[in-house]
Amino acid sequence: MPPDHGHGHTHEVNFDPAAAEPDPHAAVSRLGRPFRLGIGGPVGSGKTALTAALCRALGAEVRLAVVTNDIYTTEDADFLRAAGVLDPDRIEAVQTGACPHTAIRDDITANLDAVERLEERHPGLELVIVESGGDNLTAVFSRGLADDQIFVVDVAGGDKVPRKGGPGVTTADLLVINKVDLAERVGADMAVMLADAHRMRGELPVIAQSLTETPNAPDVSAWVRARLGSPEAAAPDPGSR
């Protein structure tokens, strides 16, 4: 039986691994504002490291800024400032005070306010990266906040992660499998992981990378350039997909 919450109706349980909760916010026109890119994924998957890599790779050619999300701290913003990947004034920190998906999907006000502050301080921004706090496989961005979204998983979580599905894995515009240099050490089978990722995602792209080996995330950077319509856009190396 579907669960009854005691208020006169029931909710069907949905076991579709590609299904996300309804987006409470409508997508807004891109005219006159920077492109907003969401980066989400589990705790420790490498979201902040990827954000830093994109800042290093794109900062000289794209006017960009970053919003980070943490539950109680500003740790990710502090890391980016200490790494010197952007002018500190181009980094805003949001403390969600609740599950991270709340601030990227359900009530996006704090993140929109942070984006607006960056736009006011830096007219002419072309790209704002919004990094979610670490969350689970269901965490996706509202299209009212992010135009495109990257979901990051890592091999240390096990090669079974892509086949577990969840809308983060199955519906994000790009899935990044991170820390592939650790696969052998943690017993992750990359062939299985990549095959499962492509099977779960259909035609949606998958990039496997090691930021230890390629610190500027060249394939993900190329994907972002293409989404921005940059004339320097190039297709990712087929060997990484």
Secondary structure, 3 states (H helix, E strand, C coil): CCCECCCCCECCCCCCCCCCCCCCCCCCCCCCCCEEEEEECCCCCCHHHHHHHHHHHHCCCCCEEEEEEECCCCHHHHHHHHHCCCCHHHEEEEECCCCHHHHHHHCCHHHHHHHHHHHHHCCCCCEEEEECCCCCCCCCCCCCCCCEEEEEEEHHHCCCCHHHCCHHHHHCCEEEEECHHHHHHHCCCHHHHHHHHHHHHCCCCEEECCCCCCCCCHHHHHHHHHHHCCCCCCCCCHHHC
